[in-house]
């Protein structure tokens, strides 16, 4: 398990460090992502300006953390599934 995660981390790092077609360039060209980030920033600012008790803030922050954890888990699963499909295809092409 540790070895396979290291392979995925190395691959992800390689994709980030490429001088062209890298993660940063793709994100900067993704209009939907940029729009979502802008909206998230605006909503975050509105949230900070709300007059909420500490308890209500804590509940909202726990909810946000839970959503982000779920999204991270889904992203990891999709990435690993994609990598497994790629390796499977390579094995089939190599007749192994």
N, C-alpha and C positions, 0 to 999 in steps of 0.2 A: 504494500500500500504506500509506504513512504517513497519507495523508488518511483512508482508510477506518478505520484504527485510531484516529485522533483522533475520528472520529464515534462509534465504539463507546465510547471513553473518556468522551466528553461525555454520551452516553446513560446510561452506568453511573453517572456522577457525579450526573446529574439524579435517577436512581432512588434514590440514597443520600440526597440532600438533601431529598427530598419530606417535608413535615410529617406526612403520613399514608401508610399503606401503603408505608412505606419498607423498605429492606433490614434495618435494625436491628429494627424491629417484627416483621417476618416471621420473623427468626431467633429472637427472644425467644418467639414463639408456636410454633415448630417443636419439638415434644417430642422427636422422634428426634434432631435436631441437638443439643439441649441434653444429652440423655443421652450421645450420642457424645462431646461435649466433656468431660463429667464423667469418662467412662471413660478418655479420652485423658490427662486430667490425672492420674488415679490411676496409670495405667501409666507415665507419665513420672516420677512420684515413685518408683515401684518401680524403674524403670530406674536412677535416680540413686543408689538405695541398694544396688544390686548391686556386688559386689566384682569388677570386671572390669579386665583390663589395658587400657592405653591403646590397644593395637592392636585388641583386641576392641571397645572403645567406638567406635573410628574406623570399623571395618567396619559396625557397626550404624548409626552416624550416616550413613554413605554410602548404606546401604540405604534409610533413612528419606528422605534427600534425593532419591534416585532415584524413590521412590514419590510423593513430593510433586510432583516435576517432571512426572511422568506425569499425575497428577491435574490439575495446572494446565493442561497441554496439552489434555487432554480437555475441561476446563471452557471453555477459550477456543474450541475447535472447536464445541462445542455452542451456546455463546452466539452465535458468528458465524453458524452455520447457522440458528438461530432468528431472528436479525435479517434474514438473507437471505430467509427465508420471509415475514416481515412485510413487507419492502419489495416482494417479489414480489406478495404479495396486494394491497398498496396500488396497485401499478402496474396490476394486473388490474382492480381496482375503478375506477380512473381511466381505463381503456381506453387506456392509453399503449402 
